Structure formats: C-alpha cells, structure tokens
Amino acid sequence: GACGLRFRQNLPGSVRVIGGQASAPGSWPWMVSIQVFTHHNSRRYHKCGGVLLNPDWVLSAAHCFKDKDEADQWRLIFGAREVLSGSNAPVKLPAEERFVEKIIVHEKYDDRLKKNDITLLKITPPVSCGSFIGQACLPPFKAGPPTIPQACWVAGWGFLRETGTQPASLLQEARVVLIDLELCNSTEWYNGRISATSVCAGYPEGKVDTCQGDSGGPLMCKDTVENVYVVVGITSWGVGCARAKRPGVYTSTWHYLDWIASKIGPSALHSAQPAS
C-alpha cells in the first residue's frame, strides 16, 4: 500500500514529547516502540522509538544500541498507542510484538559526535500492515534536504519533562519548526557541533522538544503535493530537553537514502518513497 498515510486525522484544536499532546489512536501508524527485553523476568522496557519502513525493516537511531547490540535483547511493538514500561503481559491487539533478527548500525557511527546516528533493524517474523500499522514514507531522492522553515511533527513515548524518570505511556505528538543549520550552529546555539547530515527542529525559545525515550523516532513533514507525511529526520540528540537555543537534533534521512537502499534493497526503498 501507499506510505505515509494516517488512519485517524486529528481534529483541529490544541496544536501546541514535551509541550505536546497525546495522539489519537492510529495517528502515526509507522511509530514503533523499541523495547529492551530482560530475559530473567521476561519484562519489556521502552527504550527508543523507531519507524516502520515495510514488513521487514525498522529505521531507528544508532545510539540506542551502543550498550545492547545483541538482537535477542530487543522487542519491537507495532500499532501501539499506550506503552507500559516493565510489563511482562502479552501486547493487546491491535498492537503486535515482534523479534529483532539483526541490528545494522551505520558503519561510520561516531558515538562521541553522534554522527551517522542511524540504524536498521530486521523484523522477524515480518509484520503486516493493518488498521493501526502502516509504513512510513522516506524522502524521494530529488527532494534534497528539508526546506527551512516549515512546520513538522515529532512523536514518541519519551519523557514528558527533562527531569522525568519514566517514559510517557500514551504516544505524544508535537508540532516543531525546522531551524536553519547555520543558526543552529551559531555560537549561542550549538556552536558548530551539528553536522551537515542533520536537521534541527524545535523553537528558539524551547518549550517543545523531544526528550529521552524519543530517540530513533520520526521527525515528519507533510508532502503537500502527495498529501502524505514524510519522515525527514530520526530523533538523535539535544542538550537537555525543550531548552532555549538548544533544539532537537535529528539525523537527516535524505542524506542516508543510498545507505538504506544498500541494506534493504533499492526496490524496498522505492516503495517507501512517495509516488511522485
């Protein structure tokens, strides 16, 4: 089927992650909760977000897997709106649980600089799309880096405030604005720490942002021609959460299309790109 289609359109209203709101069921059907699985008591703990590309592959951030790089330490939850950390109960429909077959971290991932912070996870057994599970769109090759400024969305089960101790149980969403890389790299902001393969998003004054537990999840902008949402970024890092002049930093998916194609195959990538 087509990528980037939402099943439930939010009613207009409180369009104000941190400073966000709980999403309606089916709002972001490609959202994946990536959970650490503890074998001794069979419990699962939400660690990062991810993006469903097709029945076999999830895209996420490399830094989520730096301490736990074994596939059997992870579980994937699809089609969920509520995520309970520390649960050992089977997931309830329409959500689906899957194993990770392999973790492919970008070969040039640099943990200190958070460069090339991108990872692919092979899903086993494959997950089928349904009324709450659907595939994300990646940018087409011709798109180039995302246009600045534009208003986009972030979503995740991350902390609701910087000093939080556990993730949100209901999927949160928030509107953010893409910020010019030059401004983001200016002396009072990130002072040159942002690489050219990143996207900055948030607000100069802070207040709305991704936080711990949102990593690996999507930064999504609407393609007004095709009327679909395109994942232009993968949540990577930031200094604190929702602080002024410290917006969220996202891995730019457009810059990694060739890398993704080299792992999942060109035709699989093509079917995760908008029609035009």
Secondary structure as the mmCIF struct_conf table of DSSP 4:
data_model
#
loop_
_struct_conf.conf_type_id
_struct_conf.id
_struct_conf.beg_label_comp_id
_struct_conf.beg_label_asym_id
_struct_conf.beg_label_seq_id
_struct_conf.end_label_comp_id
_struct_conf.end_label_asym_id
_struct_conf.end_label_seq_id
BEND BEND1 CYS A 3 GLY A 4
BEND BEND2 PHE A 7 ARG A 8
HELX_LH_PP_P HELX_LH_PP_P1 GLN A 9 LEU A 11
BEND BEND3 PRO A 12 GLY A 13
STRN STRN1 ILE A 18 ILE A 18
TURN_TY1_P TURN_TY1_P1 GLY A 19 GLY A 19
STRN STRN2 GLN A 21 ALA A 22
HELX_LH_PP_P HELX_LH_PP_P2 SER A 23 ALA A 24
TURN_TY1_P TURN_TY1_P2 PRO A 25 GLY A 26
BEND BEND4 SER A 27 TRP A 28
TURN_TY1_P TURN_TY1_P3 PRO A 29 TRP A 30
STRN STRN3 MET A 31 THR A 38
TURN_TY1_P TURN_TY1_P4 HIS A 39 SER A 42
STRN STRN4 ARG A 43 ASN A 54
TURN_TY1_P TURN_TY1_P5 PRO A 55 ASP A 56
STRN STRN5 TRP A 57 SER A 60
HELX_RH_3T_P HELX_RH_3T_P1 ALA A 62 PHE A 65
BEND BEND5 LYS A 66 ASP A 67
HELX_RH_3T_P HELX_RH_3T_P2 ALA A 71 GLN A 73
STRN STRN6 TRP A 74 PHE A 78
BEND BEND6 GLY A 79 GLY A 79
BEND BEND7 ARG A 81 ARG A 81
STRN STRN7 GLU A 82 GLU A 82
TURN_TY1_P TURN_TY1_P6 SER A 85 GLY A 86
STRN STRN8 SER A 87 SER A 87
BEND BEND8 ALA A 89 ALA A 89
HELX_LH_PP_P HELX_LH_PP_P3 PRO A 90 LYS A 92
TURN_TY1_P TURN_TY1_P7 LEU A 93 PRO A 94
STRN STRN9 GLU A 96 VAL A 105
TURN_TY1_P TURN_TY1_P8 GLU A 107 LYS A 108
STRN STRN10 ASP A 110 ASP A 110
TURN_TY1_P TURN_TY1_P9 ASP A 111 LYS A 114
STRN STRN11 LYS A 115 LYS A 115
TURN_TY1_P TURN_TY1_P10 ASN A 116 ASN A 116
STRN STRN12 THR A 119 THR A 124
BEND BEND9 PRO A 125 PRO A 125
BEND BEND10 SER A 131 PHE A 132
HELX_LH_PP_P HELX_LH_PP_P4 GLN A 135 ALA A 136
STRN STRN13 CYS A 137 CYS A 137
HELX_LH_PP_P HELX_LH_PP_P5 LEU A 138 PRO A 140
HELX_RH_3T_P HELX_RH_3T_P3 PHE A 141 ALA A 143
BEND BEND11 PRO A 145 PRO A 145
HELX_LH_PP_P HELX_LH_PP_P6 PRO A 146 THR A 147
BEND BEND12 ILE A 148 PRO A 149
STRN STRN14 ALA A 151 GLY A 156
BEND BEND13 TRP A 157 TRP A 157
BEND BEND14 LEU A 160 ARG A 161
TURN_TY1_P TURN_TY1_P11 GLU A 162 THR A 163
BEND BEND15 THR A 165 GLN A 166
BEND BEND16 SER A 169 SER A 169
STRN STRN15 LEU A 170 LEU A 170
HELX_LH_PP_P HELX_LH_PP_P7 LEU A 171 LEU A 171
STRN STRN16 GLN A 172 ILE A 179
HELX_RH_AL_P HELX_RH_AL_P1 LEU A 181 CYS A 184
TURN_TY1_P TURN_TY1_P12 ASN A 185 ASN A 185
BEND BEND17 SER A 186 SER A 186
TURN_TY1_P TURN_TY1_P13 THR A 187 GLY A 192
BEND BEND18 ILE A 194 ILE A 194
TURN_TY1_P TURN_TY1_P14 ALA A 196 THR A 197
STRN STRN17 SER A 198 GLY A 202
TURN_TY1_P TURN_TY1_P15 PRO A 204 GLU A 205
BEND BEND19 LYS A 207 VAL A 208
STRN STRN18 ASP A 209 ASP A 209
TURN_TY1_P TURN_TY1_P16 GLN A 212 GLY A 213
TURN_TY1_P TURN_TY1_P17 SER A 215 GLY A 216
STRN STRN19 PRO A 218 ASP A 223
TURN_TY1_P TURN_TY1_P18 THR A 224 ASN A 227
STRN STRN20 VAL A 228 TRP A 237
BEND BEND20 VAL A 239 ALA A 242
STRN STRN21 ARG A 243 ARG A 243
TURN_TY1_P TURN_TY1_P19 ALA A 244 LYS A 245
STRN STRN22 ARG A 246 ARG A 246
STRN STRN23 GLY A 248 SER A 252
HELX_RH_3T_P HELX_RH_3T_P4 THR A 253 TYR A 256
HELX_RH_AL_P HELX_RH_AL_P2 LEU A 257 ILE A 264
HELX_RH_AL_P HELX_RH_AL_P3 PRO A 266 SER A 271
TURN_TY1_P TURN_TY1_P20 ALA A 272 ALA A 272
BEND BEND21 GLN A 273 GLN A 273
#
